[in-house]
């Protein structure tokens, strides 16, 4: 059996490795348009900020290591330009040599990912405007900082990547501002929880322009709906869209956003073609409705599930919770499941509980309070979602809540958990 995989990051790389473990005889080829495969894209901001000093540490695998360890044929600089489901072939262009050739397959996995949205505003193509999707983008930003020595930067968009970039540009020595169209940073948070983040990010010297769209980039000035900000460089971080034109051209069904529609086995409507990762539509774990939640963890799981099904193992993807965590200097922000806006949209009759507790025993030095908000269904008492903003110990509490939700826990079940306790780590009555 020959499996062709388009896209060699996250979902694609996971599918390839899993398929090899399940079938030593399978013929596996990975086509990657870029220069790098299986790189840690979640770590890219931290090289720009100087936390990660060696860019090679972000490359988890190379074509050579894939070949040596897994006997997988990984072809970088190789762009899939056409899929023909009838003949079960993919037309490939070698971007280094210009050669065009056809590669046949028994099964095809699409993992092209998502591309940054570029809003239609004047000056968007300026040489001071950057996006961050891959290692070449990262190196371009780092080189610009080192050579041009910019003093100020504006990040357009206050989601996870935008906030991480704001932190790391500040750590790199720049004056940084964030412009966000919504009334608060980090969309999965509710406004009341985001207020802690707003106060802290301002305390760290980052300018915050909320409820503010960007009208134009005029030279080194970012023109906002209300006001102007000077910027020697601009980072676009207003979200991503699934990169699925290739799939659509061959008759694969997509939804209105452009995400590839798949079933729980990650199969598309076209026989022998699967789709995984940010390009594929996922199911919201709580509401059971279609969702677009581009995260690395779900992409890796989906890649493994596609490989399982190709190898004859019945395996299903049971939905995305949206569990995520963010470092903002010393602060930690974590979310899982629904927030109030999404719970209302789903028509769920919910209630909410707030706790403001120390990260560990108050008498042991270094305890910091964290804000915890949990939503729960009034009828079933099941946990619908949670948000935590604090410093030490945020991630482990959120992991407990995310795991509890995955197994259908009620809000009242949390009182029965027996968690680890010692004064440096927690409290006898854990938050």
N, C-alpha and C positions, 0 to 999 in steps of 0.2 A: 504494500500500500504506500502510495506517495502522497504526502501532505505538503501543501504549499501554504506558507504563512506570509501575509502582507503586513509588515510592521513589526519591528524587532525590539520594542520597548514594552515593559510591563506585561500586558495581556499576551502579546505575541511571543515574547521570550519565555514566559511561564508555560504557555501551551507547548512550545517546542521541547522544553526540558521535561515536562510531565509526560508527553507522548513518547519520548525516548525511554523514560523509565518503565513505561507500560509495554513497550514494543521495541525490542532490540533490533529487529529486522526492518523497521519502517524506514522509508526514504523521506527525510525531512529537509525542506529547503525554506529558509527565511529570507525574504526580500526586504531590505531597509533602504529607503530613499536617501537618508542622511549618512553621515560618516561614522556614526556611533550606534551600537546596539546595547540594549539592556543597561542603560545608564540611569543613575539615580536623579530623576528630574526634580524630585522634592528637595534635593540638596543644593540645587543651583544657586539660590539666593545667598547661601552661606559661604560660597566661594567668593562672591562679589563683596561680601562684608568682611572677608579675611578670616572667618572662623575655620573654614576648610582651606588649607593652603596649597594642596596639591590637586590639580584638576583630574589627575589620573585616578584618584581615589573614588571619583564619581562614576567611573566606568566599571560596572560590575563584571561584565564579560566582554570579550573581543571575539571577532570571527575566528581567530586562532584558538582561543580557549574553548569556544563552543565546539570546534572541530575536535580538539584534543580530548575534552572531557566527555562530550555527548555524541560525537560523530554526527554533528549537524552541519549542514552546508549553509553558512550565513553569508549573504552577498550584500555588502554595503554599497552605497551609491548606485543602487539598482531600483528604479522606479517602475512600478506596475502601471501601465498606461491604458490597458484594456483587459476586460474579463469576457471570455466567450463561454457561457455555461453549456451551450450545445456541444461544442467540441471539448469542453473541460480544459481550456488552455488560458493562460495569462500571457499577454504581450508585455515584455519587459524591456526597458531602455537602460543600458549601462551609461550612467551619467558621466563616467570618466572617459570612456572611449567613443561614446555615441552609438555603439552597436545596439541593434534592436533584434530581439529573438523571441520565440514562443516557448513557454514552459507548460507542460501538461500536468494535470493533477488528478488524483482520485478524490481528495478532500481539500477544501480551501478554507482557511481561517483568515478573516479580515480583522486587522487590529491597527487601523490607520490613526487612531487617536482623534484629538480635537485641536483646532487651530485658534489662536487668539483673535478675538473680534477687533476689527479696525473701524471705529466709527467714522462716519462721513463728516469730518470737520476740516476746516481750512488749516493747512499746515501740517496735516497728519503725516505727510511723507518727508518732513524735514529730517535732516541728518542727525538732529539731536533727539529724535524720537526712537525708542527701542521697545521691543516686546521680549518676553522671556519664555521660550518653549523648550529649547534644547541646548546642548553644549556649545555649538557655534554662537548662538545668541548670547550665552553667558560670557564667552571669551570676548565677544565684541563689546559688551558693556564694560567688562573689566579693563580691556585695552583702552577704551575711550576715557575711563576714569584715570588710568595711569598716564596717558599721553596728553590729554586735553586739560586735565586737572580742573574739572568743573567744581564750582563752589556751591551750587544749589541744584536741587532736583525736585520735580513735581511728579508724584505718582497719581495717575488717573485711575481710580477704582480702589475701593477699600475692602475687597474680599481678602481671603487668606493670603494669596500670593502678593497682593498689593501691600498688605500690612507687613508681611515678611520682608518685602523689598524696601519698604520705608525704614524698617529697623536696620537692615544691613547697609543701606546707603548712609544712614546716620552714623553707623559704626565705621564706615569708610571715610568719615570726616566731612560729609556734605550737610548743608542746611536743607532740610526735607519738609515738604508739605504733601498732604494727601487731599485730593478733591474727589468727593463721592456724591453721586446723584441722589441717593437715598438719605433718610434722616439719621442713619446710624451706620457704623462700620460692621462688617462681618454679618452678612445677610442671615445665616442660620440663628443668630442671636435675636432675642426680642430687644426692643429699645431699652427697657429697664435694665437689662443685663449689660447691654453695650455701653451704658453710661459710665460704668467703672472703667471700661477700656478707653473711652474718650478722655476721661480725667487723667488717666495714667499716661496716654500717648502725648498729651499736651505737656504734662510734667516732664517728659523726656525731651521736650524742645521741638516736637514735630508739629507743624502747622496743620490745622484741620479745617477743611471747608466742606461742610455737610449741606445737603439740599442744594447742591451747586453743580450744574452741568458745565462742561467745557465747550465754549463757543468757537475758539480758534487757538492756534499756536502761531504767534506772530513774532518771528525772530526768537529772542530769548524771553518772551513773555507768553504766559498761558492766560488767555482771556476767558474768564469765568462768566457764568450767568450774572453773578454778583461779585464784581471786583476783578483784580488782576494779580498774578503771582509771577515773580521772576524765576526763570529756570534755565540753567546751563544744560540740563538734560531732562528728558521726560520719559517715564516708564508707563506704557499702556498696559493696564491690567483690568479691563472692563468685562472679563469673562471669555468663554470659549464656545465655539460651535463645532459639532461633529464634522469631521472631514470625510464626506461620504459621496462625493460626486462620482467617483469610479464605480461605486456600488449601484447608485441610481441609474447610471448609463446602461447597466446590463440587466435591469429589470428587478433588482432587489428592492423590496418595499421599505420605505422610510416614513417616519411621521412628519408632522408639520415643522418641527424644529430641524429635521434632517437626520435624526437618529435612525439607525437601522433597526427595524422591528424584528425581534427574535422571540423564540419560545423559551421555556425554562431550560432546555438543553442547549441553548445558544444557537439554535438553527434558524436560518433565514427562510423566506418563502421559496428560495431556489434550492433544489436538491444538492446535497454535498457541500453547501457553503454555509459556514458559521461566521458569527461576528461577536467580538468581545471588546471590553474596555470602553473608553470614552465615546467611541463611535456608535456603540450599541445602546438601544433603549433598555432601561432597566425597570424593575418593578419596585415601587416604594414598599418597604417591608411592613409598614404600619397600615397604610391605606389600601394597599394592593392595586394601586393605579399606576399607569406609566409615569416614569420619572427620568430626569436627566441629572445624575449625581456623579460628576467626573472625579473619581478618587482612585488612588493606586491600589488600595486593598481589594476593593471589588473587582478591578481589572484583572488582578492576579488570580483571584478565585475563578472568574469567568474563563480565563485562559485554561486553567486546569480542568474545568468542567467540560469545555469543548473537546479537550484532548481525551478525557474519560470516555465521552460518547463516541468519538472516532475509534477508540480502542475497544468498544463494545461493552463498556461499563456504564450502567444506567446511573446518571448523575444529573442533579438539577440545581439551578441557581434560585434561591428562595427569597431574593429581594435585598435591596440596599437600605441600610438604616441611615447612612450619612454620618457615621461616627468619625469625628475629626478633632484634631488638637493643634493648637497654634502657640508658638513661643513668641512673645513680644517683650524683648529685653528680659527682665526677670519675671514678668507676668506670664501666666498660662491661661489659655482660653480653650474650652472643650465643649463639644456639642454632640448629641446623638438624637435621632428620631425627629419628631415634629416640634416646631415652635408654635406660638399662638396663632400666627397668621395662617400657617398651613393646616392647623387643626380646625380653624374656623372655615377655611376653604373646603375642607373635607366634610364639613357639616357634623363634626363630632361634638357632643355635649361633654366638655372637659372641665376639670378644675385644676388648680395649681397650688403647689406647696413651695415655700421659700425656707431655706435654712441659712443662717450666717454663723459659721462655726470655725474654730481653730483647726489648722492642718494637723496638729498633734497636741498632746497634753499641754495646757497653758503654763504649767509650772516648769516645763522643760524649755530651755532657751530656743528662740528662733521661730516660735509659732506665729503663723499669720492667718488671719481669718479669710475664708473663701465664701463667695456667694454661690449658693446652689439653688437652682429652680427646677422643679420637676412637674411635668404635665401628666395627668392621668384621666382615664375615661370614667365619668361619673357612674355609668351603668355597670361596667365590668370591673372597674378599679384597676385595669391594666395600665402599666406605664406607657405613655405615648412618646415621651421625649424628655430630654434633660439638657441643662446648660450650666456650666460652672465657670466662674471667673475668679482667679486667685493667684497664688504663687506656688508654694510647695504642696505636693500631694494631690493636685487637681487631676492629673492624668489617671492615677490609679482609681480614684473615686468614679471617674467617668467610665473607665473600663468595667468596673463592677456593675454600674447601671446599664451599660450597653449589653453586657452579657446577660444580665437579668431580663432585659427586654427581649433579647433573642429567644429566651426560653419561656416567654409569656408571663413574666412575673407581674403580680399586682403591686400597687404602691405599698400595701400593708405587708407584703411578703418581705420587704426590706428590713423590717424589725426583727426578722428571724435569722438574718444572715450572721454567721459567725466569722468575723474577719480578724486578721492578725492585729495584735496590739502590743506595743511597748511604747513608753513615753516619747522616744525620738521619732516614732513613725505614725502614731495615731492616738486615739482616745479609747477608753473602755467602751464608751458609747460613740461609735464612729459617726462622723457627719453623714 
